[in-house]
Amino acid sequence: MKRYAIYGAGSLGTVLGAYITKNGGQIDLINRNKAHVEALRKNGAKITGTVEMTVPVTAYTPDEMSGKYDIVLLLTKQLLNKKVVNFLADYLADDGVIVTLQNGLPEPGIAEIVGSHRTMGCVVEWGAALTAPGVCTLTSEVDSLSFHMGKMDGITDKKFNEVKSLLELMCPVHEESNLIGARWSKLLINATFSGLGTVVGGVFGDVSENKTARKVAIRCMKECIDVGHAAGAEFAPVQGKNITALFYYKGAIKRSFATMLIPIAMKKHRNIEPSMLQDLKKNKPCEIDAINGVVCEWGRKCDVKTPINDRIVEIVKKCESGKLKPQASNLCLFEDLL
């Protein structure tokens, strides 16, 4: 019998695991948070927000893992990838794959450890929050849930379709021939709305519906697109929308028009709370270097200036160290760049 696992079953992973189990799949939810695992075992996965359901699930801590898995859906923070992927390699079947649903551009680093023939990438286009042990809130509208999935060299069509069928137990899966483009599109969204949402201490809607925040956001988007293009990426559509056509600008008129589109585009995802902000609230390090930091890093490589993203990284790191608090007044720290 095939064995599947979600490693790093926090907010997104618990919601995904609940859907897969509810719709007839069998999957192990693995998390190092013992209180969360115990709550899942005792009470099931309780999902609130845009849906309401409680689903009995199978949950373990990493030290309780055994045997080999055919598919491991990876949802831990990228900061720990080297350690985590090396650990998971011992639990991967000979023809097993690690499917990274992480932010940023994680596939190359994972492939270096387990090989490209055992690495797949998946872009998650919905959000959730862990609100209590065993309890998660789905913050995206149900009709907007989707995955975009691609594969690296060596992945067979059979394995690709096996992963696709597993994820389709939750929501539609779009086959993505342009995986890097899909990654850059998701990176643009995360850098803009997760990055700025963390800066202001709010949800995506606190960025998209605030006049000053939108002025920063549209410039953040342009930097991401400029850097991605310089790096050779062709941005993939997001839920059928060409984000470069909608949000890229060269002059003030198009910038104003693109800025007005932001709240419309983010309407169904306005309640998403950035995972980085969730981490800061728990006094945990966040993955700013794997999101806005990636834009800055590639900007330096490609000689493209990224002042907005640089400033977001600077502010979030000051929030990490306690020098600043995530709050709306931090928007004044961008005034010299607008």
Rosetta silent file (secondary structure, phi, psi, omega in degrees, C-alpha in Angstrom):
SEQUENCE: MKRYAIYGAGSLGTVLGAYITKNGGQIDLINRNKAHVEALRKNGAKITGTVEMTVPVTAYTPDEMSGKYDIVLLLTKQLLNKKVVNFLADYLADDGVIVTLQNGLPEPGIAEIVGSHRTMGCVVEWGAALTAPGVCTLTSEVDSLSFHMGKMDGITDKKFNEVKSLLELMCPVHEESNLIGARWSKLLINATFSGLGTVVGGVFGDVSENKTARKVAIRCMKECIDVGHAAGAEFAPVQGKNITALFYYKGAIKRSFATMLIPIAMKKHRNIEPSMLQDLKKNKPCEIDAINGVVCEWGRKCDVKTPINDRIVEIVKKCESGKLKPQASNLCLFEDLL
SCORE:     score description
SCORE:     0.000 S_00000001
   1 L     0.000  138.195  179.239    0.000    0.000    0.000 S_00000001
   2 L   -66.079  143.605  179.007    1.238    3.490   -0.853 S_00000001
   3 L  -121.344  131.055 -177.512    2.296    5.648    2.084 S_00000001
   4 E  -126.246  149.454  178.726    1.976    9.423    2.126 S_00000001
   5 E  -143.738  150.432  167.409    3.014   12.078    4.653 S_00000001
   6 E  -110.036  113.965 -179.265    2.799   15.806    5.247 S_00000001
   7 E  -100.210  121.401 -173.217    5.976   16.874    6.996 S_00000001
   8 L    92.343   45.665 -175.931    5.583   20.176    8.814 S_00000001
   9 L   -79.831   75.214  174.245    1.812   19.859    9.272 S_00000001
  10 L   -93.715 -123.980 -176.628    1.188   23.290   10.771 S_00000001
  11 H   -66.019  -61.344 -178.560   -1.458   25.639    9.400 S_00000001
  12 H   -63.421  -44.264 -176.040   -1.387   24.746    5.680 S_00000001
  13 H   -65.358  -35.626  178.950   -0.452   21.123    6.259 S_00000001
  14 H   -69.283  -42.157  177.029   -3.236   20.492    8.760 S_00000001
  15 H   -62.190  -46.771  179.705   -5.857   21.952    6.421 S_00000001
  16 H   -61.200  -45.612 -179.922   -4.473   19.928    3.511 S_00000001
  17 H   -62.565  -37.149  178.307   -4.324   16.753    5.588 S_00000001
  18 H   -65.162  -44.584  178.832   -7.899   17.240    6.769 S_00000001
  19 H   -63.177  -46.773 -178.452   -9.168   17.642    3.211 S_00000001
  20 H   -59.722  -45.841 -178.676   -7.220   14.635    1.912 S_00000001
  21 H   -66.698  -45.015 -179.307   -8.454   12.422    4.753 S_00000001
  22 H   -58.374  -35.086 -175.609  -12.041   13.685    4.545 S_00000001
  23 L   -96.813   20.982  169.286  -12.158   12.895    0.831 S_00000001
  24 L   102.098   -1.217  178.658  -10.942    9.319    1.153 S_00000001
  25 L   -86.248  166.445  176.398   -7.155    9.585    1.206 S_00000001
  26 L  -125.965  120.426 -175.499   -4.798    8.224    3.833 S_00000001
  27 L  -150.454  142.338  177.892   -1.926   10.450    4.929 S_00000001
  28 E   -91.628  132.138  175.584    0.223   10.943    8.045 S_00000001
  29 E   -98.687  121.186 -174.575    0.480   14.445    9.484 S_00000001
  30 E  -120.006  127.776 -179.037    3.915   14.985   11.033 S_00000001
  31 L  -151.312  143.669 -178.978    4.847   17.940   13.217 S_00000001
  32 L   -81.568   -8.391  177.108    7.398   18.476   15.973 S_00000001
  33 L   -77.268  101.965 -173.658    4.860   20.485   18.029 S_00000001
  34 H   -63.028  -37.310 -179.770    3.806   17.813   20.531 S_00000001
  35 H   -64.528  -39.749  178.569    0.791   19.765   21.790 S_00000001
  36 H   -65.485  -45.387  179.952   -0.500   20.122   18.221 S_00000001
  37 H   -62.359  -44.433 -179.911    0.035   16.425   17.480 S_00000001
  38 H   -62.598  -39.658  178.894   -1.696   15.362   20.696 S_00000001
  39 H   -66.127  -39.466  177.737   -4.683   17.610   19.914 S_00000001
  40 H   -63.001  -40.377  179.861   -4.923   16.159   16.405 S_00000001
  41 H   -67.174  -42.181 -174.123   -4.903   12.634   17.820 S_00000001
  42 H   -77.977  -43.796 -170.732   -7.456   13.372   20.515 S_00000001
  43 H  -114.420   -7.443 -173.094   -9.867   15.711   18.740 S_00000001
  44 L    82.822  176.914  177.794   -9.080   15.432   15.040 S_00000001
  45 E   -87.393  114.264  178.722   -8.170   18.349   12.767 S_00000001
  46 E   -96.406  119.150 -178.869  -10.632   21.180   13.388 S_00000001
  47 E  -112.623  126.250  179.497  -10.816   23.584   10.442 S_00000001
  48 E  -121.341 -173.066  178.082  -12.632   26.896   10.799 S_00000001
  49 E    98.797 -120.453 -178.718  -12.861   30.105    8.764 S_00000001
  50 L   -79.073   -7.638  169.971  -14.270   29.802    5.262 S_00000001
  51 L  -135.597  163.792  175.383  -15.159   26.158    6.019 S_00000001
  52 L  -133.747  113.497  176.650  -16.200   24.329    9.196 S_00000001
  53 E  -160.443  151.843  172.873  -15.178   20.710    9.653 S_00000001
  54 E  -127.011  123.171 -172.107  -13.517   18.356   12.108 S_00000001
  55 E  -125.537  125.097  172.733  -11.738   15.348   10.601 S_00000001
  56 L   -62.175  131.374 -178.515  -10.049   12.446   12.448 S_00000001
  57 L  -133.788  164.444  174.700   -6.437   12.285   11.232 S_00000001
  58 E   -98.525  123.994 -175.001   -3.275   10.281   11.833 S_00000001
  59 E  -134.097  142.323  179.571   -0.562   12.416   13.433 S_00000001
  60 E  -139.261  159.783  165.287    3.000   11.795   14.594 S_00000001
  61 L   -91.338  159.731 -176.979    6.038   13.655   15.831 S_00000001
  62 H   -56.352  -34.927 -178.363    9.225   13.172   13.748 S_00000001
  63 H   -71.515  -10.326  177.968   10.777   10.804   16.309 S_00000001
  64 H   -96.573   -0.903 -179.307    7.772    8.497   15.870 S_00000001
  65 L   -67.889  149.636  176.109    8.240    8.082   12.113 S_00000001
  66 L  -154.522  159.740  177.275    8.998    4.664   10.691 S_00000001
  67 L    73.463 -165.465 -176.077    9.173    2.920    7.339 S_00000001
  68 L  -119.779  147.823  179.593    9.322    4.535    3.926 S_00000001
  69 E  -114.610  141.964  178.581    7.015    7.018    2.216 S_00000001
  70 E   -82.072  -31.953  177.171    6.152    7.213   -1.476 S_00000001
  71 E  -139.154  127.897  172.403    5.248   10.908   -1.289 S_00000001
  72 E  -118.380  116.770  175.318    6.299   13.460    1.323 S_00000001
  73 E   -88.081  117.257 -171.247    4.620   16.852    1.084 S_00000001
  74 E   -99.921  122.595 -176.706    7.077   19.298    2.650 S_00000001
  75 L  -133.308   21.362  174.679    5.723   22.340    4.480 S_00000001
  76 L   -78.528  171.884  176.078    8.430   23.303    6.962 S_00000001
  77 L   -71.455  144.565 -179.246   10.223   26.654    6.850 S_00000001
  78 H   -62.609  -24.340 -177.853   13.025   26.844    4.293 S_00000001
  79 H   -53.839  -29.133 -174.273   15.460   27.934    6.981 S_00000001
  80 H  -105.759   12.806 -170.241   15.768   24.295    8.072 S_00000001
  81 H   -58.046  -42.897 -176.804   15.758   22.627    4.641 S_00000001
  82 H   -59.716  -47.056  179.950   19.268   21.181    4.708 S_00000001
  83 H   -67.798  -45.272 -175.763   18.681   19.441    8.036 S_00000001
  84 H   -66.934  -46.113 -177.038   15.084   18.453    7.305 S_00000001
  85 H   -67.215  -38.733  175.073   15.648   17.076    3.795 S_00000001
  86 H   -61.731  -38.336  176.657   18.647   15.027    4.911 S_00000001
  87 H   -64.556  -45.662 -176.909   16.455   13.617    7.689 S_00000001
  88 H   -68.178  -26.049 -178.564   13.608   12.823    5.282 S_00000001
  89 H   -56.134  -32.249 -179.800   15.932   11.078    2.821 S_00000001
  90 L   -73.583  -14.944 -177.715   16.054    8.103    5.206 S_00000001
  91 L  -111.595   12.461 -177.816   12.255    7.787    5.088 S_00000001
  92 E  -100.102  129.503  176.657   11.844    8.119    1.325 S_00000001
  93 E   -61.707  162.166 -177.009   11.056    5.063   -0.779 S_00000001
  94 E   -55.910  -37.364  178.136   13.432    4.228   -3.620 S_00000001
  95 E  -107.982   21.509 -179.475   11.031    5.798   -6.117 S_00000001
  96 E   -77.988  163.320  179.871    9.606    8.268   -3.593 S_00000001
  97 E  -133.928  149.012  168.293    9.467   12.025   -4.043 S_00000001
  98 E  -100.128  123.037  178.317    9.603   15.097   -1.861 S_00000001
  99 E  -106.396  109.974 -178.466    7.052   17.647   -3.024 S_00000001
 100 E   -86.871  123.821  175.750    7.939   21.074   -1.682 S_00000001
 101 L  -108.650   24.634 -175.386    4.993   23.370   -1.032 S_00000001
 102 L   -82.797  169.240  175.803    7.272   25.959    0.542 S_00000001
 103 L   -79.849  173.336  175.411    7.729   29.623   -0.296 S_00000001
 104 L    76.628 -144.249 -178.910   10.609   31.068   -2.287 S_00000001
 105 L  -126.840   71.447 -169.166   12.662   28.978   -4.728 S_00000001
 106 L   -85.933  -16.444 -170.895   13.342   25.769   -2.763 S_00000001
 107 H   -58.584  -47.324 -176.757   13.573   23.091   -5.461 S_00000001
 108 H   -58.552  -40.361  179.911   17.278   23.392   -6.415 S_00000001
 109 H   -66.344  -37.513  178.350   18.465   23.041   -2.803 S_00000001
 110 H   -68.953  -42.081  179.844   16.278   19.983   -2.211 S_00000001
 111 H   -62.569  -31.198  177.580   17.410   18.391   -5.475 S_00000001
 112 H   -61.698  -28.199 -176.218   21.039   18.786   -4.401 S_00000001
 113 H   -92.397  -47.923 -174.428   20.308   16.445   -1.480 S_00000001
 114 H  -108.885   -6.635 -179.876   17.884   13.842   -2.853 S_00000001
 115 L    97.088  147.592 -179.174   18.263   14.350   -6.609 S_00000001
 116 H   -66.398  -25.678  179.520   16.083   16.067   -9.181 S_00000001
 117 H   -73.309   -4.628  178.372   14.404   12.717   -9.933 S_00000001
 118 H  -125.366   20.990 -176.617   12.974   12.785   -6.402 S_00000001
 119 E  -126.329  129.587  173.967   12.034   16.475   -6.260 S_00000001
 120 E  -132.445  155.334 -179.987    8.793   18.155   -7.238 S_00000001
 121 E  -120.235  144.170  179.106    7.517   21.684   -6.672 S_00000001
 122 E  -142.322  129.217  178.508    4.038   22.881   -5.876 S_00000001
 123 E   -96.179  126.285 -179.346    2.789   26.452   -5.460 S_00000001
 124 E   -94.014  123.459 -177.994    0.036   26.906   -2.863 S_00000001
 125 L  -112.994   49.924  174.691   -2.468   29.582   -3.783 S_00000001
 126 L  -159.384  168.823 -175.533   -4.415   29.808   -0.526 S_00000001
 127 L  -133.666  159.657  178.965   -3.710   30.657    3.093 S_00000001
 128 E  -155.941  165.118  178.374   -4.390   29.393    6.604 S_00000001
 129 E  -137.030  141.527  174.275   -3.424   30.081   10.211 S_00000001
 130 E   -86.790  111.431 -172.469   -2.804   27.782   13.178 S_00000001
 131 E   -99.333  -20.163  176.930   -5.033   29.284   15.874 S_00000001
 132 E  -166.522  162.427  176.760   -4.691   26.641   18.624 S_00000001
 133 L   -53.824  122.363  179.410   -3.305   23.119   18.944 S_00000001
 134 L    81.266    0.221 -175.804   -5.277   21.032   16.471 S_00000001
 135 E  -124.639  125.471  178.594   -7.245   24.033   15.207 S_00000001
 136 E  -129.148  149.190  177.832   -6.583   25.887   11.933 S_00000001
 137 E  -110.292  120.660  173.528   -8.397   28.696   10.155 S_00000001
 138 E   -79.844  119.407 -171.847   -8.718   28.579    6.359 S_00000001
 139 L  -104.472   -2.235  175.484   -8.445   32.229    5.350 S_00000001
 140 L  -102.765  149.580  177.230   -9.027   31.993    1.578 S_00000001
 141 L   -64.384  142.632 -173.762  -12.441   31.641   -0.027 S_00000001
 142 H   -59.038  -36.164 -178.272  -13.207   28.029   -0.915 S_00000001
 143 H   -77.150    0.589  179.098  -13.759   28.798   -4.610 S_00000001
 144 H  -108.832    4.006 -176.928  -10.269   30.305   -4.850 S_00000001
 145 L   -74.680  132.430  176.544   -8.289   27.269   -3.615 S_00000001
 146 L  -163.894  161.947  172.012   -5.761   25.835   -6.062 S_00000001
 147 E  -122.801  150.186  169.255   -2.290   24.360   -6.534 S_00000001
 148 E  -122.461  121.899 -170.471    0.178   24.843   -9.393 S_00000001
 149 E  -126.472  139.807  177.363    2.537   21.897   -9.703 S_00000001
 150 E  -138.256  174.481 -177.446    5.601   21.142  -11.771 S_00000001
 151 E  -134.173  158.840  175.943    8.391   18.574  -11.869 S_00000001
 152 L   -98.477  174.249 -178.037   12.139   18.456  -12.296 S_00000001
 153 L   -57.798  135.105  175.381   14.087   16.215  -14.672 S_00000001
 154 L   101.509  -12.812  177.378   13.608   12.510  -14.012 S_00000001
 155 L   -77.956  125.047 -178.847   10.092   12.622  -12.554 S_00000001
 156 L   -77.489  157.904  175.785    7.908   10.122  -14.409 S_00000001
 157 H   -60.580  -35.953  179.778    4.418   10.926  -15.627 S_00000001
 158 H   -61.538  -46.396  179.901    3.143    8.149  -13.355 S_00000001
 159 H   -68.558  -40.186  178.206    4.629    9.747  -10.245 S_00000001
 160 H   -58.282  -45.800 -178.275    3.503   13.205  -11.310 S_00000001
 161 H   -69.890  -29.366  176.462   -0.064   11.979  -11.711 S_00000001
 162 H   -65.306  -45.426  178.075    0.077   10.158   -8.372 S_00000001
 163 H   -65.510  -42.786 -179.604    0.977   13.408   -6.593 S_00000001
 164 H   -59.292  -44.373 -179.706   -1.595   15.334   -8.600 S_00000001
 165 H   -64.213  -36.609  178.324   -4.352   12.896   -7.650 S_00000001
 166 H   -64.260  -47.636 -177.872   -3.401   13.168   -3.976 S_00000001
 167 H   -70.290  -28.641  179.432   -3.561   16.969   -3.962 S_00000001
 168 L   -68.683   -9.902  172.831   -6.788   16.978   -5.972 S_00000001
 169 L   -68.734  -13.302  174.441   -8.475   15.475   -2.927 S_00000001
 170 L  -103.276  -53.179 -173.549   -8.413   19.058   -1.663 S_00000001
 171 L  -161.488  173.937 -178.666   -8.727   21.366   -4.674 S_00000001
 172 L   -58.875  143.127  176.865   -7.842   21.792   -8.381 S_00000001
 173 E  -118.648  121.137  179.488   -4.223   21.179   -9.392 S_00000001
 174 E   -96.635  123.999  177.787   -2.911   23.020  -12.436 S_00000001
 175 E   -71.147  125.374 -172.325   -0.070   21.305  -14.268 S_00000001
 176 L  -115.582  104.974  176.540    2.695   23.868  -14.589 S_00000001
 177 L   -73.009  -25.012  179.622    5.248   23.438  -17.352 S_00000001
 178 L  -103.523   67.998 -175.437    6.763   26.756  -16.289 S_00000001
 179 H   -61.510  -42.444 -179.493    7.498   25.860  -12.651 S_00000001
 180 H   -63.875  -38.567  177.106   10.128   28.568  -12.193 S_00000001
 181 H   -64.366  -38.064  177.205    7.693   31.133  -13.589 S_00000001
 182 H   -66.508  -38.735  177.860    5.022   29.947  -11.156 S_00000001
 183 H   -62.905  -42.828  179.984    7.529   30.204   -8.317 S_00000001
 184 H   -66.904  -35.823  177.520    8.401   33.782   -9.279 S_00000001
 185 H   -64.905  -43.624  177.961    4.717   34.691   -9.469 S_00000001
 186 H   -67.152  -36.479  178.295    4.113   33.286   -5.981 S_00000001
 187 H   -62.564  -40.273  177.192    7.286   34.995   -4.765 S_00000001
 188 H   -58.965  -45.442 -179.563    5.941   38.316   -6.050 S_00000001
 189 H   -65.942  -44.738 -179.417    2.714   37.822   -4.097 S_00000001
 190 H   -67.008  -43.051  179.654    4.494   36.715   -0.936 S_00000001
 191 H   -60.692  -39.635 -177.456    7.108   39.460   -1.091 S_00000001
 192 H   -76.032  -55.520 -170.675    4.395   42.059   -1.530 S_00000001
 193 H   -92.457  -34.754  173.458    1.586   40.911    0.740 S_00000001
 194 H   -74.003  -44.717  179.688    3.360   38.651    3.240 S_00000001
 195 H   -60.451  -53.738 -179.081    6.321   41.010    3.466 S_00000001
 196 H   -71.858  -32.628  176.148    4.270   44.180    3.827 S_00000001
 197 H   -61.258  -37.382  176.908    1.596   42.422    5.870 S_00000001
 198 H   -69.384  -40.955  178.584    4.302   41.530    8.381 S_00000001
 199 H   -57.599  -44.599 -175.801    5.640   45.088    8.338 S_00000001
 200 H   -90.491   -3.962  178.256    2.208   46.539    9.193 S_00000001
 201 L    71.267   35.936 -175.733    1.234   43.712   11.545 S_00000001
 202 L  -142.647 -170.645  179.485   -1.885   42.766    9.597 S_00000001
 203 L   -89.374  175.568 -178.894   -3.536   40.549    7.022 S_00000001
 204 H   -55.552  -36.910 -179.722   -3.276   40.858    3.238 S_00000001
 205 H   -63.915  -26.122  177.610   -6.295   43.170    3.275 S_00000001
 206 H   -72.395  -15.909  172.596   -4.444   45.617    5.495 S_00000001
 207 H   -91.306  -50.641 -172.229   -2.013   46.028    2.611 S_00000001
 208 H   -70.817  -22.324 -175.012   -4.407   45.930   -0.324 S_00000001
 209 L  -108.604    9.103  178.380   -6.983   48.280    1.234 S_00000001
 210 L  -109.319  126.136 -173.161   -4.626   50.900    2.659 S_00000001
 211 H   -59.153  -45.237 -179.353   -3.771   53.781    0.314 S_00000001
 212 H   -69.036  -42.391 -179.415   -0.194   54.237    1.527 S_00000001
 213 H   -61.826  -36.692  178.625    0.486   50.500    1.701 S_00000001
 214 H   -64.415  -35.217  177.817   -0.695   50.114   -1.910 S_00000001
 215 H   -62.988  -37.650  176.510    1.840   52.731   -3.027 S_00000001
 216 H   -72.232  -42.041 -175.378    4.576   50.613   -1.467 S_00000001
 217 H   -60.428  -44.413 -176.117    3.049   47.365   -2.739 S_00000001
 218 H   -66.871  -32.376  176.488    2.971   48.359   -6.418 S_00000001
 219 H   -72.325  -35.125  175.642    6.645   49.352   -6.264 S_00000001
 220 H   -62.920  -43.813  178.053    7.466   46.068   -4.557 S_00000001
 221 H   -59.466  -45.443 -178.534    5.711   44.218   -7.385 S_00000001
 222 H   -61.464  -41.825  177.953    7.650   46.109  -10.033 S_00000001
 223 H   -60.054  -44.798 -179.286   10.952   45.282   -8.365 S_00000001
 224 H   -61.191  -42.342 -179.763   10.016   41.582   -8.259 S_00000001
 225 H   -67.872  -43.356  178.418    9.058   41.582  -11.931 S_00000001
 226 H   -60.021  -43.468 -179.300   12.212   43.469  -12.967 S_00000001
 227 H   -68.513  -44.659  179.715   14.403   41.052  -11.017 S_00000001
 228 H   -59.534  -44.397  178.372   12.556   37.963  -12.263 S_00000001
 229 H   -63.218  -41.134  179.010   12.861   39.076  -15.883 S_00000001
 230 H   -64.745  -29.170  179.234   16.552   39.837  -15.397 S_00000001
 231 L   -83.532   -2.504  177.123   16.979   36.332  -13.958 S_00000001
 232 L    93.041   11.279 -178.269   15.375   34.863  -17.095 S_00000001
 233 L   -87.758  143.818  171.004   11.976   33.974  -15.611 S_00000001
 234 L  -109.766  110.843 -173.127    8.710   34.252  -17.478 S_00000001
 235 L   -61.686  130.082  179.466    6.028   34.891  -14.855 S_00000001
 236 L   -83.156  151.874  175.810    3.242   32.298  -14.928 S_00000001
 237 L   -59.781  149.911  175.969   -0.430   33.315  -14.654 S_00000001
 238 E  -113.027  112.989 -176.826   -1.933   33.275  -11.160 S_00000001
 239 L    48.773   44.676  175.097   -5.413   31.714  -11.128 S_00000001
 240 L    84.684   -1.685 -176.741   -5.724   32.597  -14.803 S_00000001
 241 E  -106.256  134.792  177.041   -4.550   36.197  -14.472 S_00000001
 242 L   -82.580   99.228 -172.321   -1.436   37.627  -16.135 S_00000001
 243 H   -70.586  -28.374  177.899    0.055   39.492  -13.195 S_00000001
 244 H   -70.181  -38.556  177.522    2.764   41.217  -15.201 S_00000001
 245 H   -66.107  -34.701 -177.853    0.187   42.631  -17.607 S_00000001
 246 H   -77.828  -40.541 -166.906   -1.959   43.787  -14.701 S_00000001
 247 H  -115.815   -7.767  178.869    0.637   45.206  -12.346 S_00000001
 248 L   -83.109  144.210 -178.348    3.786   46.085  -14.285 S_00000001
 249 L  -145.472  159.193  171.341    4.233   49.728  -15.216 S_00000001
 250 L  -122.995  -24.766 -179.515    6.733   52.139  -16.694 S_00000001
 251 L  -122.259  171.678 -175.435    4.854   55.402  -16.270 S_00000001
 252 H   -66.575  -33.988 -177.490    2.751   57.122  -13.605 S_00000001
 253 H   -66.541  -49.062  178.895   -0.586   56.545  -15.367 S_00000001
 254 H   -65.397  -35.446  177.821   -0.198   52.757  -15.566 S_00000001
 255 H   -61.679  -42.934  179.125    1.161   52.726  -12.012 S_00000001
 256 H   -63.492  -42.611  179.226   -1.979   54.499  -10.774 S_00000001
 257 H   -64.717  -45.230 -179.713   -4.224   52.080  -12.658 S_00000001
 258 H   -63.447  -37.595  178.947   -2.322   49.034  -11.405 S_00000001
 259 H   -62.768  -38.534  179.761   -2.466   50.360   -7.842 S_00000001
 260 H   -67.738  -25.688 -179.051   -6.264   50.621   -8.049 S_00000001
 261 H   -75.976  -19.547 -171.629   -6.492   46.970   -9.117 S_00000001
 262 H   -55.714  -52.203 -178.275   -4.745   45.654   -6.003 S_00000001
 263 H   -64.271  -29.157  177.708   -7.762   45.413   -3.652 S_00000001
 264 H   -68.507  -45.183 -177.664   -9.851   43.795   -6.387 S_00000001
 265 H   -65.350  -31.011 -174.824   -7.186   41.190   -7.103 S_00000001
 266 L  -100.133    7.648 -173.629   -6.733   40.312   -3.421 S_00000001
 267 H   -54.464  -45.826 -175.988  -10.410   40.318   -2.400 S_00000001
 268 H   -78.026   -7.836 -179.350  -10.723   36.550   -1.950 S_00000001
 269 H  -121.095   15.952 -172.742   -7.455   36.352   -0.026 S_00000001
 270 L   -63.772  -23.880 -175.964   -7.791   39.518    2.082 S_00000001
 271 L   -91.800    4.848  179.135   -7.989   37.595    5.380 S_00000001
 272 L   -69.501  127.900  173.656   -4.694   35.737    4.979 S_00000001
 273 L   -96.288  124.665 -177.844   -2.335   36.434    7.867 S_00000001
 274 L   -55.320  137.408  177.861    1.311   36.180    6.756 S_00000001
 275 H   -62.816  -30.176  177.766    3.090   33.151    8.168 S_00000001
 276 H   -64.471  -38.939  177.798    6.029   35.447    8.947 S_00000001
 277 H   -67.712  -39.671  176.302    3.796   37.557   11.172 S_00000001
 278 H   -58.578  -41.104  178.455    2.488   34.402   12.842 S_00000001
 279 H   -63.911  -45.001 -179.575    6.105   33.438   13.562 S_00000001
 280 H   -60.514  -38.958  179.384    6.943   36.850   15.025 S_00000001
 281 H   -64.167  -25.232  179.327    3.928   36.641   17.334 S_00000001
 282 L   -97.609    9.864 -178.768    5.327   33.334   18.625 S_00000001
 283 L    58.233   36.258  177.521    8.838   34.831   19.016 S_00000001
 284 L  -109.492  149.295  175.126   10.112   32.493   16.308 S_00000001
 285 L   -63.819  141.555 -179.895   12.507   33.429   13.464 S_00000001
 286 L  -105.975  173.034 -173.220   10.654   34.038   10.210 S_00000001
 287 L  -100.492   43.008  179.743   11.657   33.263    6.630 S_00000001
 288 H   -59.560  -33.932  179.977   12.098   36.817    5.355 S_00000001
 289 H   -69.226  -22.099  179.534   15.416   35.795    3.757 S_00000001
 290 H   -93.084   -1.301  179.595   13.589   33.110    1.731 S_00000001
 291 L  -119.746  -93.742  178.652   10.955   35.578    0.485 S_00000001
 292 H   -59.886  -33.654  178.742   11.871   39.264    0.083 S_00000001
 293 H   -61.193  -31.417  177.306   15.491   38.323    0.711 S_00000001
 294 H   -67.533  -40.237  177.403   15.464   36.147   -2.420 S_00000001
 295 H   -61.327  -44.131  179.715   14.326   39.123   -4.495 S_00000001
 296 H   -64.251  -42.650 -179.308   17.160   41.201   -3.029 S_00000001
 297 H   -61.975  -46.983  179.035   19.704   38.427   -3.595 S_00000001
 298 H   -70.100  -29.173  174.471   18.736   37.960   -7.236 S_00000001
 299 H   -61.482  -43.337  178.296   18.646   41.720   -7.671 S_00000001
 300 H   -64.984  -41.131  179.874   22.281   41.905   -6.634 S_00000001
 301 H   -62.743  -36.535 -173.450   23.162   39.006   -8.958 S_00000001
 302 H  -101.956    6.150  178.926   21.391   40.665  -11.897 S_00000001
 303 L    59.547   44.486  175.189   22.362   44.265  -11.082 S_00000001
 304 L  -117.734  125.245 -177.782   18.747   45.332  -10.473 S_00000001
 305 L   -73.185  142.088 -177.850   18.129   47.688   -7.573 S_00000001
 306 L  -134.251   59.437 -174.741   15.540   46.563   -4.985 S_00000001
 307 H   -62.470  -36.307 -179.780   15.156   49.416   -2.465 S_00000001
 308 H   -67.728  -47.676  179.071   11.588   48.509   -1.411 S_00000001
 309 H   -65.308  -37.256  175.825   12.410   44.853   -0.812 S_00000001
 310 H   -58.673  -43.268 -177.587   15.639   45.825    0.942 S_00000001
 311 H   -68.930  -38.017  177.223   13.637   48.052    3.284 S_00000001
 312 H   -61.442  -45.323  177.999   11.039   45.334    3.969 S_00000001
 313 H   -59.747  -44.894 -178.881   13.817   42.906    4.935 S_00000001
 314 H   -60.193  -45.974 -177.438   15.398   45.559    7.153 S_00000001
 315 H   -67.344  -45.132 -178.221   12.130   46.347    8.961 S_00000001
 316 H   -64.014  -37.838  178.011   11.112   42.709    9.472 S_00000001
 317 H   -67.359  -33.449  174.832   14.542   41.861   10.887 S_00000001
 318 H   -68.378  -33.218  174.966   14.215   44.773   13.298 S_00000001
 319 H   -67.788  -38.278  177.150   10.842   43.338   14.328 S_00000001
 320 H   -60.535  -40.281 -176.131   12.526   39.966   14.860 S_00000001
 321 H   -84.781   -5.934  179.342   15.112   41.538   17.142 S_00000001
 322 L    89.690    2.733 -179.788   12.550   43.585   19.060 S_00000001
 323 L   -75.995  -25.055  175.748   13.775   46.972   17.811 S_00000001
 324 L  -132.986  163.110  172.095   10.439   47.563   16.047 S_00000001
 325 L  -112.009  143.542  173.933    6.905   46.233   16.361 S_00000001
 326 L   -66.421  113.848 -177.352    4.857   45.111   13.352 S_00000001
 327 L  -161.711  158.819 -174.535    2.392   47.992   13.006 S_00000001
 328 H   -60.276  -31.011 -178.228    0.814   50.291   10.431 S_00000001
 329 H   -64.546  -14.709  177.054    2.978   53.251   11.437 S_00000001
 330 H   -65.285  -15.738  179.123    5.974   51.413    9.926 S_00000001
 331 H   -62.366  -25.332  178.891    4.707   52.551    6.536 S_00000001
 332 H   -64.974  -18.601 -179.266    6.289   55.951    7.228 S_00000001
 333 H   -73.720   -5.209  177.576    9.671   54.192    6.936 S_00000001
 334 H  -103.802   -1.511 -172.009    9.112   53.985    3.175 S_00000001
 335 H   -56.073  -37.207 -178.185    8.392   57.667    2.616 S_00000001
 336 H   -71.275  -10.727 -177.253   11.845   58.431    1.198 S_00000001
 337 H  -103.475   -6.157 -175.493   11.343   55.707   -1.453 S_00000001
 338 L   -94.852    0.000    0.000    7.924   56.800   -2.748 S_00000001
